[in-house]
Amino acid sequence: MGLTSAKRVVRELITGQSGVHSVLLYGAPGSGKNVLAELLAQAWLCQQPGPEGADGICRACGAFERNTNADFLRIEPQGPSRIIPVKAITESSADAEANIPVISFFRTLPLLSRHKVVMIESADRMNNAASNALLKTLEEPYPHAKLILTTDTVGAILPTILSRCLAVACESPAEELLRNAFPDATEEELRMSEGTPGRLRHVIAHRAAYGRLTAFARGLVFRNPGEALVAAEELRLASDALEKSLGCGARAAQAESLEMLAIYLAREPQAPPEWTQYVTEAHRRIVQNGSASIVFDALMAKLFARN
């Protein structure tokens, strides 16, 4: 759904004869950019791709679908801080147990594919050292090397990296198209999804847990200042319900709860404009290993402070 322009660009890249070796796909969470990145990765690996993509039957495609293609390297943010460190890009003598870095991976020729392909998800999470190390590969690419980056926030990518990639916007579908595809979606679920099909599908799949969080967000603007601690406890319980539904860790659920709360409040006319900023700051503290009890209590006290 959607991605009309992005799909057209990817089709043009599939043959690998355009001279493009580095692509940056950017768009909102759930826009489908990672799915599109995987389709392009498989097409670049495929021994005989067609106009629409990989043939799906060659050895390279079979290995890719089994997650065993030695010519494909996927890099994602790691750890509580969700960072891509420099050791993921270049050799680090300090960590001999690290997975093969990008620069080492590209030094050898492909074993069974047309190209060697690296896919870096959430490329904005590379630290400064990693970003600077990646520039070497971007400036002097090997003929057999293909690099695909994805990001939710293109503005967080270093300009020097951005200028060396073909940047492709992964646009969200029109609201009418989204409503037709998900006729049972509520107005609040559409709001929480930010208009992206992937996120909307996710919210609907966990409707009860997200509904509890939405109900909490809806009632915030009508609460009294004296209810700050009660509200903090309700937010904790909503986060616990989300953790159970998603099957994720507590910190991931807490961060997701705050992110969804910020999205809801940003589109709530009755919410003071500074509330979204306060929730975003609380999200940052949670991601940085802050105590949920302290962060939630402080957030609610700040939301309900009155001049």
C-alpha positions in Angstrom: 0.0 0.0 0.0 1.3 3.4 -0.9 5.1 3.8 -1.7 4.2 4.4 -5.4 7.2 6.7 -6.1 9.6 4.7 -3.9 8.6 1.4 -5.6 9.2 3.0 -9.0 12.7 4.1 -8.0 13.5 0.6 -6.6 12.4 -1.0 -9.8 14.9 1.2 -11.7 17.6 0.1 -9.3 17.0 -3.6 -9.5 19.1 -4.4 -12.5 22.1 -2.8 -10.8 23.1 -1.0 -13.9 22.2 2.5 -12.7 25.6 3.1 -11.0 23.9 3.6 -7.6 25.7 1.7 -4.9 24.1 3.4 -1.8 20.4 4.0 -1.1 18.7 5.7 1.9 15.1 4.8 2.3 13.3 7.2 4.7 9.8 7.5 6.1 7.7 7.3 9.2 7.6 4.1 11.3 5.4 1.5 9.7 5.6 3.2 6.2 7.0 -0.1 4.7 10.6 1.2 4.1 12.2 -1.9 5.7 10.1 -4.2 3.6 11.0 -2.3 0.5 14.7 -2.4 1.6 14.6 -6.2 1.9 13.0 -6.5 -1.6 15.8 -4.4 -3.0 18.4 -6.3 -1.1 17.2 -9.7 -2.4 17.0 -8.3 -6.0 20.6 -7.1 -5.7 21.7 -10.5 -4.5 19.6 -12.4 -7.0 21.6 -14.0 -9.9 18.9 -13.3 -12.5 16.4 -10.7 -11.3 13.5 -9.7 -13.5 11.9 -6.2 -14.0 9.9 -6.6 -10.8 12.6 -8.0 -8.5 14.3 -11.2 -7.5 13.4 -14.4 -9.3 13.0 -16.2 -5.9 14.4 -19.5 -7.3 18.1 -19.1 -7.6 20.6 -20.2 -5.0 21.1 -16.6 -3.8 17.4 -16.1 -3.3 17.0 -19.4 -1.5 19.8 -18.6 0.9 18.4 -15.1 1.5 14.9 -16.5 2.3 16.5 -19.0 4.8 18.6 -16.1 6.3 21.8 -17.9 5.4 23.1 -15.9 2.5 26.7 -15.2 3.2 26.6 -12.2 0.9 24.0 -10.3 3.0 24.8 -8.5 6.2 22.0 -6.9 8.3 23.0 -4.3 11.0 20.5 -3.1 13.6 20.8 -0.9 16.7 21.7 -2.9 19.8 21.4 -2.6 23.5 19.2 -0.5 25.8 20.5 2.7 24.1 19.6 1.4 20.6 23.0 2.5 19.2 25.0 1.2 16.2 28.6 1.4 17.4 31.7 1.9 15.3 32.7 -1.8 15.7 29.7 -2.6 13.4 31.3 -0.6 10.6 35.1 -1.1 11.0 37.5 -3.4 12.7 37.9 -2.9 16.5 40.8 -4.6 18.2 39.1 -3.9 21.5 36.3 -6.4 20.7 37.5 -9.5 19.0 34.2 -11.2 19.5 32.3 -8.6 17.4 30.4 -9.7 14.3 32.1 -9.0 11.0 32.0 -5.2 10.3 30.9 -3.6 7.1 34.3 -2.7 5.8 35.7 -6.2 6.3 32.5 -7.7 4.8 32.9 -5.8 1.6 36.6 -6.6 1.1 35.8 -10.1 -0.4 33.9 -10.9 -3.5 30.4 -12.4 -3.3 30.2 -16.2 -3.0 26.9 -17.0 -4.8 25.2 -13.6 -5.4 25.5 -10.8 -8.0 26.6 -8.4 -5.2 27.4 -8.2 -1.6 24.7 -6.2 0.2 24.6 -4.5 3.6 21.4 -3.3 5.1 21.6 -0.8 8.0 18.3 -0.4 9.7 17.7 2.8 11.7 20.9 4.3 10.3 20.3 7.5 12.4 21.3 5.4 15.4 24.9 5.2 14.3 27.1 7.1 16.7 29.5 9.7 15.3 32.4 7.3 15.1 30.3 4.8 13.1 29.0 7.4 10.8 32.4 8.7 10.0 33.8 5.2 9.5 31.0 4.5 7.0 32.1 7.5 4.9 35.1 5.5 3.7 32.9 2.9 2.1 30.6 5.5 0.6 33.4 7.5 -0.9 35.4 4.5 -2.4 32.8 1.7 -2.9 33.9 -1.7 -4.2 32.3 -2.6 -7.6 30.4 -5.5 -6.0 29.2 -3.6 -2.9 25.7 -2.4 -2.4 24.5 -0.5 0.7 20.9 0.1 1.9 20.2 2.4 4.8 16.8 3.0 6.4 15.7 5.7 8.8 12.6 7.3 10.4 14.3 10.6 10.8 16.3 11.6 7.7 17.3 14.9 9.4 19.4 12.9 11.9 21.6 11.5 9.1 25.0 13.2 8.7 24.9 15.5 5.6 28.1 13.9 4.3 26.4 10.5 4.3 23.1 11.8 2.9 25.0 13.5 0.0 26.6 10.1 -1.0 23.3 8.1 -1.1 20.3 8.1 -3.3 17.6 9.3 -0.9 14.2 7.8 -1.5 11.1 9.0 0.4 8.7 6.3 1.5 5.5 8.2 1.6 2.4 7.2 3.5 -0.7 6.3 1.6 -3.6 8.7 1.3 -6.0 8.7 4.3 -8.9 7.5 2.1 -6.8 4.5 0.9 -5.8 3.7 4.5 -9.4 3.8 5.7 -10.5 1.6 2.8 -7.8 -1.0 3.6 -8.6 -1.0 7.4 -12.4 -0.3 7.5 -12.6 -1.4 11.2 -9.9 1.0 12.4 -11.1 3.6 14.9 -10.3 7.3 14.7 -7.9 6.9 17.6 -6.1 4.0 16.1 -5.6 6.0 12.9 -4.2 8.8 15.0 -1.8 6.5 16.8 -0.6 5.0 13.5 0.4 8.4 12.1 -1.2 7.3 8.8 1.2 4.4 8.1 -0.2 0.9 7.3 2.5 -1.0 9.2 2.0 0.8 12.4 -1.8 0.7 12.0 -1.7 -3.1 11.5 0.4 -3.4 14.6 -1.9 -1.3 16.7 -5.0 -3.2 15.6 -3.2 -6.6 16.3 -2.8 -5.4 19.9 -6.0 -3.4 20.1 -6.9 -4.1 23.7 -3.5 -2.9 25.1 -3.3 0.1 22.8 -6.9 0.9 23.6 -6.1 1.1 27.3 -3.3 3.5 26.5 -5.5 5.6 24.3 -8.2 5.8 27.0 -5.6 7.0 29.4 -4.4 9.6 27.0 -7.9 10.8 26.2 -8.7 11.4 29.8 -5.5 13.3 30.7 -6.7 16.7 29.7 -9.7 16.4 32.1 -7.8 15.4 35.3 -7.2 17.5 38.3 -3.6 18.5 39.4 -4.1 16.4 42.6 -4.4 13.2 40.5 -0.8 13.2 39.2 0.3 10.1 41.2 -2.8 8.2 40.3 -2.2 9.0 36.6 1.4 7.9 36.9 0.2 4.5 38.3 -2.4 4.2 35.5 0.4 4.8 32.9 2.5 2.1 34.6 -0.4 -0.3 34.4 -1.1 0.5 30.7 2.6 0.0 30.0 2.5 -3.4 31.8 -0.5 -4.4 29.7 1.4 -3.4 26.5 4.4 -5.4 27.7 2.3 -8.5 28.1 0.5 -8.1 24.8 3.7 -7.4 22.7 5.8 -10.0 24.5 8.6 -7.5 24.9 10.8 -6.3 27.8 9.5 -3.8 30.3 11.7 -0.9 29.1 10.7 -1.4 25.5 7.0 -1.3 26.5 7.6 1.8 28.6 9.3 3.5 25.7 6.5 2.5 23.4 3.8 3.7 25.8 5.5 7.2 26.0 6.0 7.4 22.2 2.3 6.6 21.6 1.3 9.1 24.3 3.3 11.8 22.6 1.8 11.0 19.2 -1.7 11.2 20.7 -1.1 14.4 22.6 0.5 16.1 19.6 -2.8 15.7 17.8 -5.1 16.5 20.8 -6.5 20.1 20.5 -7.2 20.4 24.2 -3.7 19.3 25.3 -1.2 22.2 26.1 1.4 22.2 23.3 4.3 21.8 25.8 2.9 18.4 27.0 4.2 16.6 23.9 7.7 18.0 24.7 7.5 16.8 28.3 6.5 13.3 27.2 9.3 13.2 24.6 11.8 14.1 27.3 10.4 11.3 29.5 10.8 8.9 26.6 14.4 9.9 26.2 15.1 9.2 29.9 13.5 5.8 29.7 15.6 4.9 26.7 18.6 6.0 28.7 17.8 3.5 31.4 15.9 5.9 33.7 13.7 4.4 36.5 10.2 4.1 35.1 8.6 4.9 38.5 10.6 8.1 38.9 10.2 9.1 35.2 6.4 8.5 35.2 5.9 10.3 38.5 7.9 13.3 37.4 6.2 13.4 34.1 2.7 13.5 35.5 3.7 16.0 38.1 5.0 18.2 35.3 1.9 17.8 33.1 -0.4 18.7 35.9 1.6 21.6 37.3 -0.5 24.8 37.3 0.8 28.4 37.2 
